[in-house]
Amino acid sequence: MQNDPELNGKYLGTITKDFVQVSDTLKEASYQIRKRDISKYPIFVFSRDVTKIGGLLIGAQERDLEWNINASYLEDFVNRQLVAPDKVEEFEQAYRDADEYCCLFVVDRDFMNFVFVPYPED
């Protein structure tokens, strides 16, 4: 679970552009997911098409973005069989500090991958 070179080349520019616009909202949502003991592992799903993974947090059309953004978390990914139960420990070890990095799950037709993006400095 690393920043994939395919992701960097094909998607990172548009994801970064949208991420900068919504990073404060994502950081607050991440904090709330953790504070309310929903999960220690928030995940934000970036998808061009509407997806049923998690719940819609920011619709692309709402904020003139290229990506829809859903809020989810590790346990939901396990329930949906997107993370195998025997890979949970590996995921937890790879997960970065949620106060400094945002865990994104990028979904675009035939491509799905995790990426950790640092929140902008204040």
Contacts in CASP RR format, 6 or more apart in sequence:
PFRMAT RR
TARGET T0000
AUTHOR 0000-0000-0000
METHOD contacts of the structure
MODEL  1
MQNDPELNGKYLGTITKDFVQVSDTLKEASYQIRKRDISKYPIFVFSRDV
TKIGGLLIGAQERDLEWNINASYLEDFVNRQLVAPDKVEEFEQAYRDADE
YCCLFVVDRDFMNFVFVPYPED
1 90 0 8 1.000
1 91 0 8 1.000
1 94 0 8 1.000
1 114 0 8 1.000
2 94 0 8 1.000
3 115 0 8 1.000
3 116 0 8 1.000
4 113 0 8 1.000
4 115 0 8 1.000
6 111 0 8 1.000
6 113 0 8 1.000
7 106 0 8 1.000
7 111 0 8 1.000
7 113 0 8 1.000
7 115 0 8 1.000
10 111 0 8 1.000
11 106 0 8 1.000
11 108 0 8 1.000
11 111 0 8 1.000
12 115 0 8 1.000
14 66 0 8 1.000
14 67 0 8 1.000
15 46 0 8 1.000
15 67 0 8 1.000
15 104 0 8 1.000
15 106 0 8 1.000
15 115 0 8 1.000
15 117 0 8 1.000
16 117 0 8 1.000
17 66 0 8 1.000
18 46 0 8 1.000
18 65 0 8 1.000
18 66 0 8 1.000
18 67 0 8 1.000
18 69 0 8 1.000
19 26 0 8 1.000
19 102 0 8 1.000
19 104 0 8 1.000
19 117 0 8 1.000
20 120 0 8 1.000
21 63 0 8 1.000
21 65 0 8 1.000
22 58 0 8 1.000
22 63 0 8 1.000
22 65 0 8 1.000
22 69 0 8 1.000
23 102 0 8 1.000
23 119 0 8 1.000
23 120 0 8 1.000
25 57 0 8 1.000
25 58 0 8 1.000
26 44 0 8 1.000
26 57 0 8 1.000
26 69 0 8 1.000
26 102 0 8 1.000
26 119 0 8 1.000
27 102 0 8 1.000
27 119 0 8 1.000
29 42 0 8 1.000
29 44 0 8 1.000
29 57 0 8 1.000
29 71 0 8 1.000
30 42 0 8 1.000
30 44 0 8 1.000
30 98 0 8 1.000
30 102 0 8 1.000
31 99 0 8 1.000
33 39 0 8 1.000
33 42 0 8 1.000
33 71 0 8 1.000
33 73 0 8 1.000
34 40 0 8 1.000
34 42 0 8 1.000
34 98 0 8 1.000
38 73 0 8 1.000
39 73 0 8 1.000
39 74 0 8 1.000
39 75 0 8 1.000
39 76 0 8 1.000
40 74 0 8 1.000
40 98 0 8 1.000
41 73 0 8 1.000
41 74 0 8 1.000
41 75 0 8 1.000
41 91 0 8 1.000
41 92 0 8 1.000
41 95 0 8 1.000
41 98 0 8 1.000
41 103 0 8 1.000
42 71 0 8 1.000
42 72 0 8 1.000
42 73 0 8 1.000
42 98 0 8 1.000
42 103 0 8 1.000
43 71 0 8 1.000
43 72 0 8 1.000
43 73 0 8 1.000
43 74 0 8 1.000
43 76 0 8 1.000
43 77 0 8 1.000
43 103 0 8 1.000
43 104 0 8 1.000
43 105 0 8 1.000
43 114 0 8 1.000
44 57 0 8 1.000
44 69 0 8 1.000
44 70 0 8 1.000
44 71 0 8 1.000
44 72 0 8 1.000
44 102 0 8 1.000
44 103 0 8 1.000
44 104 0 8 1.000
44 105 0 8 1.000
45 51 0 8 1.000
45 53 0 8 1.000
45 54 0 8 1.000
45 69 0 8 1.000
45 70 0 8 1.000
45 71 0 8 1.000
45 72 0 8 1.000
45 104 0 8 1.000
45 105 0 8 1.000
45 107 0 8 1.000
46 67 0 8 1.000
46 68 0 8 1.000
46 69 0 8 1.000
46 104 0 8 1.000
46 105 0 8 1.000
46 106 0 8 1.000
46 107 0 8 1.000
47 53 0 8 1.000
47 67 0 8 1.000
47 68 0 8 1.000
47 70 0 8 1.000
47 106 0 8 1.000
47 107 0 8 1.000
47 108 0 8 1.000
48 60 0 8 1.000
48 66 0 8 1.000
48 67 0 8 1.000
48 68 0 8 1.000
48 107 0 8 1.000
48 108 0 8 1.000
48 109 0 8 1.000
49 68 0 8 1.000
49 107 0 8 1.000
49 109 0 8 1.000
50 56 0 8 1.000
50 68 0 8 1.000
51 68 0 8 1.000
51 70 0 8 1.000
51 107 0 8 1.000
53 70 0 8 1.000
53 72 0 8 1.000
53 76 0 8 1.000
53 77 0 8 1.000
53 80 0 8 1.000
53 82 0 8 1.000
53 105 0 8 1.000
53 107 0 8 1.000
54 70 0 8 1.000
54 71 0 8 1.000
54 72 0 8 1.000
54 76 0 8 1.000
55 70 0 8 1.000
55 71 0 8 1.000
55 72 0 8 1.000
56 68 0 8 1.000
56 69 0 8 1.000
56 70 0 8 1.000
57 69 0 8 1.000
57 70 0 8 1.000
57 71 0 8 1.000
58 65 0 8 1.000
58 68 0 8 1.000
58 69 0 8 1.000
59 65 0 8 1.000
59 68 0 8 1.000
59 69 0 8 1.000
60 66 0 8 1.000
60 67 0 8 1.000
60 68 0 8 1.000
72 105 0 8 1.000
74 83 0 8 1.000
74 88 0 8 1.000
74 91 0 8 1.000
74 92 0 8 1.000
74 95 0 8 1.000
77 83 0 8 1.000
77 105 0 8 1.000
78 84 0 8 1.000
78 85 0 8 1.000
78 88 0 8 1.000
82 105 0 8 1.000
82 112 0 8 1.000
83 91 0 8 1.000
95 103 0 8 1.000
96 103 0 8 1.000
96 116 0 8 1.000
100 118 0 8 1.000
100 119 0 8 1.000
101 116 0 8 1.000
101 117 0 8 1.000
101 118 0 8 1.000
101 119 0 8 1.000
102 116 0 8 1.000
102 117 0 8 1.000
102 118 0 8 1.000
102 119 0 8 1.000
103 114 0 8 1.000
103 115 0 8 1.000
103 116 0 8 1.000
104 114 0 8 1.000
104 115 0 8 1.000
104 116 0 8 1.000
104 117 0 8 1.000
105 112 0 8 1.000
105 113 0 8 1.000
105 114 0 8 1.000
106 112 0 8 1.000
106 113 0 8 1.000
106 114 0 8 1.000
106 115 0 8 1.000
END
